[in-house]
């Protein structure tokens, strides 16, 4: 069974399809993230590369332990002594929905908003860098 490509990561950037995520794309995005954080390109950190890869490939932003906690039903997260409450057959997700039940449209809107926020932060960081340079 084919899976929905929207569930696998970014499919467009600035309204242009990006295709397969390359190392060059990850490096460029990491530089942008470093600039947004106020670091110039020689100061790109490993965390910037990891975040860039997560953003472009659609990996979870949570660390594995946090992701495991988030995957537990809310009713069981606080229970210090979990016990079996029976067995429920897993629902197969709709082809048009992701793991969180969001439709393709919702996924595209969320992706567009995230990309717009990134672009605004990047532009603001670039403007700030220009103003900080002597002679500007």
C-alpha positions in Angstrom: 0.0 0.0 0.0 1.4 3.4 -0.9 1.6 6.0 1.8 0.7 9.6 1.5 3.8 11.7 0.6 2.5 14.6 2.7 3.2 12.6 5.8 6.9 12.2 4.9 8.2 15.8 5.1 8.3 19.1 3.2 7.2 18.9 -0.4 7.5 22.5 -1.4 9.6 25.5 -0.5 8.4 29.0 -1.5 5.7 27.3 -3.7 8.4 25.2 -5.6 8.5 21.4 -5.3 11.7 20.4 -3.6 11.8 16.7 -4.5 14.3 14.6 -2.7 16.0 16.3 0.3 19.8 16.6 -0.4 22.7 17.3 1.9 23.1 20.6 0.2 19.5 21.5 1.1 20.1 20.5 4.7 23.3 22.6 4.9 21.6 25.6 3.4 18.6 25.3 5.8 21.1 24.8 8.8 22.8 28.1 7.8 19.5 29.8 7.7 18.6 28.5 11.1 22.0 29.6 12.5 21.4 33.1 11.0 18.0 33.3 12.6 19.6 32.4 15.9 22.1 35.2 15.5 25.1 33.1 14.4 27.0 33.7 11.2 27.7 30.8 8.8 31.0 29.7 10.4 29.1 29.2 13.6 26.6 26.6 12.3 26.1 24.0 15.0 25.3 20.4 14.8 21.9 21.2 16.4 21.2 23.4 13.4 21.9 20.6 11.0 19.7 18.2 13.0 16.8 20.7 13.1 17.2 21.4 9.4 17.0 17.7 8.6 14.0 17.3 10.8 12.2 20.2 9.1 13.0 19.0 5.6 12.3 15.3 6.1 9.3 15.7 8.4 10.9 13.9 11.4 9.4 14.6 14.8 10.8 17.6 16.7 10.7 15.6 19.9 13.5 13.5 21.3 12.7 9.8 21.4 11.8 9.7 25.1 9.5 12.7 24.8 8.0 11.2 21.6 7.2 8.0 23.5 5.4 10.0 26.2 3.5 11.9 23.6 2.4 8.7 21.9 0.7 7.5 25.1 -3.0 8.3 25.5 -3.6 11.3 27.7 -5.6 9.3 30.1 -2.6 7.0 30.8 0.2 9.6 30.9 -0.3 10.6 34.5 -1.1 7.1 35.8 1.9 5.9 37.9 0.7 2.3 37.9 -0.5 1.6 34.3 -2.7 -1.5 34.0 -4.3 -3.2 31.1 -7.7 -1.9 30.2 -8.4 -4.3 27.4 -7.5 -4.3 23.8 -8.7 -2.0 21.1 -8.0 -2.8 17.5 -5.9 0.0 15.9 -7.8 2.2 13.5 -6.2 2.2 10.1 -5.5 5.9 9.2 -7.3 7.3 6.2 -5.0 7.6 3.1 -5.7 11.4 3.2 -4.8 11.9 6.8 -1.5 11.8 8.8 -0.9 10.1 12.1 -2.5 13.0 13.9 -5.7 12.9 11.9 -5.0 16.0 9.8 -6.3 16.2 6.3 -4.1 16.9 3.3 -5.4 20.5 3.3 -4.6 21.0 6.9 -1.1 19.6 6.4 -0.5 21.9 3.5 -1.7 24.9 5.4 0.4 24.1 8.4 3.4 23.5 6.2 2.9 26.8 4.4 2.5 28.7 7.7 5.7 27.2 9.0 7.6 28.1 5.8 6.3 31.6 5.9 7.4 32.0 9.6 10.8 30.7 8.7 11.1 33.1 5.7 10.1 36.1 7.9 12.6 35.1 10.6 15.3 34.7 8.0 14.6 38.1 6.4 14.6 39.8 9.8 17.9 38.1 10.7 19.4 39.2 7.4 18.2 42.8 7.9 19.6 42.8 11.4 23.0 41.6 10.1 23.0 44.4 7.5 22.3 47.0 10.1 25.0 45.7 12.4 27.7 46.0 9.8 29.7 49.3 10.0 29.0 51.7 7.2 25.3 50.6 6.8 
